[in-house]
Amino acid sequence: MDAKALGQFIPLILIFVIFYFLLIRPQQKRIKEHKAMVNALNRGDQVITAGGLVGKIERLLDDEKVEVQIAENVNVKIVKSTISQVLSKTDTKK
């Protein structure tokens, strides 16, 4: 491969490097942080789901589901990965 052919690939390589540092790497970091948040959920945590429901975790059903109380005597089962934010954590140091 001569220098001219190599010179034509340099812009493509630079575009890939820019995409990696501006798009791919931050997205991977967000995914890792979300997974850690979901794994740290406990009974009593106040959460917001991706659908906009606000509630308190009543039970951890299994590795993928939790039961959330959204109103008095109203509990719903949701998939853990749909929890988008934890509003308040419970104190587990009792």
C-alpha positions as CSV (number, residue, x, y, z in Angstrom):
1,M,0.0,0.0,0.0
2,D,1.5,3.3,-0.9
3,A,1.3,6.6,0.9
4,K,-1.5,8.0,-1.2
5,A,-3.8,5.0,-0.5
6,L,-3.0,5.3,3.2
7,G,-3.8,9.0,3.2
8,Q,-7.3,8.2,1.9
9,F,-8.0,6.0,5.0
10,I,-6.9,8.6,7.5
11,P,-10.2,10.6,7.5
12,L,-12.2,7.3,8.0
13,I,-10.0,6.3,10.9
14,L,-10.3,9.8,12.5
15,I,-14.1,9.6,12.2
16,F,-14.2,6.2,13.9
17,V,-12.0,7.5,16.7
18,I,-14.2,10.6,17.2
19,F,-17.4,8.4,17.2
20,Y,-15.8,6.1,19.8
21,F,-14.9,8.8,22.3
22,L,-18.0,10.9,21.8
23,L,-20.8,8.3,21.4
24,I,-19.8,4.7,22.0
25,R,-17.7,5.1,25.2
26,P,-20.2,7.4,27.1
27,Q,-23.1,5.1,26.2
28,Q,-21.2,2.0,27.6
29,K,-20.5,4.0,30.8
30,R,-24.2,4.9,31.2
31,I,-25.2,1.2,30.6
32,K,-22.7,0.1,33.3
33,E,-24.0,2.7,35.8
34,H,-27.6,1.7,35.1
35,K,-26.9,-2.0,35.6
36,A,-25.1,-1.2,39.0
37,M,-28.1,0.9,40.1
38,V,-30.5,-1.9,39.2
39,N,-28.5,-4.5,41.0
40,A,-28.3,-2.3,44.2
41,L,-32.1,-1.9,44.5
42,N,-33.6,-2.8,47.9
43,R,-37.0,-3.0,49.6
44,G,-38.2,0.5,50.4
45,D,-36.3,2.4,47.7
46,Q,-38.3,5.1,46.0
47,V,-38.0,4.7,42.2
48,I,-39.2,6.1,38.9
49,T,-39.9,3.8,36.0
50,A,-39.3,4.5,32.4
51,G,-43.1,4.9,32.0
52,G,-43.2,7.6,34.6
53,L,-44.6,5.7,37.5
54,V,-43.3,6.7,40.9
55,G,-43.5,4.1,43.7
56,K,-41.8,2.3,46.5
57,I,-40.3,-1.2,46.1
58,E,-42.2,-3.6,48.2
59,R,-40.6,-6.9,47.2
60,L,-37.7,-8.2,45.1
61,L,-39.4,-11.0,43.2
62,D,-36.4,-12.4,41.3
63,D,-33.4,-11.2,39.4
64,E,-35.5,-9.5,36.8
65,K,-38.7,-8.3,38.5
66,V,-39.8,-6.2,41.5
67,E,-43.1,-5.4,43.1
68,V,-43.7,-1.6,43.4
69,Q,-46.3,0.1,45.4
70,I,-47.7,3.0,43.4
71,A,-50.6,3.8,45.7
72,E,-52.2,2.6,48.9
73,N,-53.0,-1.1,48.4
74,V,-52.0,-0.9,44.7
75,N,-48.9,-3.0,43.8
76,V,-47.6,-3.6,40.3
77,K,-44.9,-6.0,39.1
78,I,-42.3,-4.4,36.9
79,V,-39.1,-5.5,35.2
80,K,-36.0,-4.1,37.0
81,S,-34.4,-2.8,33.8
82,T,-37.4,-0.4,33.3
83,I,-36.4,1.5,36.5
84,S,-34.8,4.7,35.3
85,Q,-34.0,6.5,38.6
86,V,-33.8,5.9,42.3
87,L,-35.2,8.9,44.2
88,S,-34.3,7.8,47.7
89,K,-32.5,4.8,49.1
90,T,-33.4,3.1,52.3
91,D,-31.0,2.8,55.2
92,T,-29.8,-0.8,55.3
93,K,-27.4,-0.2,58.2
94,K,-30.0,-1.1,60.9
